[in-house]
Structure formats: structure tokens, C-alpha cells
Amino acid sequence: MKREDLLDVLRTAPGGMSIAAILPQMRIDPHSPEASAVEVLLLLSPEVRLIEGRWRVVERGRGDRVIAAIEAYSSSTGKRVFRATSALEALALNDQPTIEELADLLNTTSGKYALLPNAIIKRNY
């Protein structure tokens, strides 16, 4: 079993699939250790989400990539206060947000991150 094969099966059903529907398509016995491995792969794959009891492939939007870059920078450096440009430098040029877009995106983090003056980001917890 390969992760790519699992994603290919999920991509055939835009509305998503339950684990019970995925396993037969992959020819995996639901009572085998491989069935557990499928579930682990689903849980750990960043492009897969469990929505209303169905596993779905979701493409990460631009906003998700920006927040992910900020979280990755914060956790890898251990910094609680840092320049937005430092956290976002790994993003492609077309994914770079304006200061207004960044403020709006950080407002969606439920207070985890705040935008301070001079494009400084503060991690609150």
C-alpha cells in the first residue's frame, strides 16, 4: 500500500469516502493491520480531512499556506515575537500576503497570533 494510491482512491470521490468504502477499493481486509495503517495515513496526510464522517482530499488554500509558514517558523525557531517577512520568506512570491491580508488571516487564528506594528507577529500561546 502506498500513500499515493490511497490519495488516488480518495480523489475519485469528490464528496469523500468513509474508511469502510476506502478499504475494499484498495483490496484491504478491514480486520488486518493494513486497515489501521490506512487510517494512520489518512490522519497524518495534510491534504486529507475528515469532514462529516467522510475522508476528503482538500487542497490547501493560500491562507492555509501562510498560516502554516508562520506556525512552522514559530515552532522551529522557538520565537514568540518575530518579523512577518522572516516567517514568510519560504513562501512563493505569489503567496506573499499584503499587510492587510496578513492581519485578516491572523485574526482567524483565534488569538494564537497577533500582528503588531511594523509587521511584527506575536505568538500568544
N, C-alpha and C positions, 0 to 999 in steps of 0.2 A: 504494500500500500504506500502510495506517495501522496504528499500533501497536494501536489498539483492535480492529481487525479480526483481528489476529494473536492477541490475548488471547481474543477470542470463539471462534476456532477451537480454541484450547487448552482452553477451558472446556467444550467439547463432549466432551472425553475426560478424565474424572477420573483415569484411570490414566496420563495423559501421552501424548505423541506424539514420535516421532523426527523429525528435520528432514526426512527423506525422506518422511514421511507428511504433514507440515505443508505443504510446498511445493505438492503437487498440489491440496490443499484450497483453497489461496489462488490457484491458477492461475498459478503462477510456475515458469518453466523452471529446473531445478536448475543449469544451466550459465550462468545470467545473473547480472549484477551484483546484481540484486534478491535473489537467493538469499543472497548474502553479507550484504546489508542485513538480511534476516530474522534471520540468525544473530547479527548485532551487536545487533539489538533484543532478542533473547532473552537475550543475555549482560548487557545493561545494564538490563533491566527488573527492578526489585526484587521484584516479586511472582511472578517466574518462576525456577524452579530446575531444574537438570539432575540428575535422580535416576535412577540405574541406566540411563543412556543415553537417558532419555526426558525431554522438557521438560514440566514440570508447573506449573500455577498453584497457588501456595501462599499462603494468607492469613497475614499476619504476626500472630503472637500478641501478647498483652500484654507478655510478657517481651522479645520481639524489639523492640517499640516502646520499651521502657525502655532497653535496651542501645543502640539506635540513637540515642536522645536524648542519652545520655551520650557516645557517640562523636562525635556532631555538635557538642556543646558543647565537648568537649575539643579537637577539631581546629579549630573556628572561633575559639576564644579562645587556643589555644596553651598553655593552663594544664595543668600536670601534677597540681596539687592544687587541689581546688575543693569547694564545698558541694554536696551532693546536690540540695538544693532549687533551686539556680541551674540545674543541668543539667536538671532535670526540670520546670521551670516551664512549658515549652511543651506538655507532655502534658495531655490532658484529665483532668479530676478523677477519673474512674473508672479511669484508667490509672495513677494515682499509687500506687506500692507502699508498703507498710509498711516499716519499717526491717529487719524480719526477711526479708521478701520481697526487698528490695534486696540484703541480704547474700547470700542464696541465689543470686540472679541474677548477682551479681558473681563468685561462686565458679565459675560456668560459663564465665567468660572466660579460663580457663587462665592466671590470674595477670596478665592485662593490666591489670585494675583491682582495687583493694583498698578495702574500706570501713574507714576509720579511726574513732576515737572522735569523737563529736559530729557524726555524719553527714557526714563529710568523705570524698571519694573521691580516691584517688591512682592516677594512671596510671603503671604501672611501666615501660612501654616504648612 
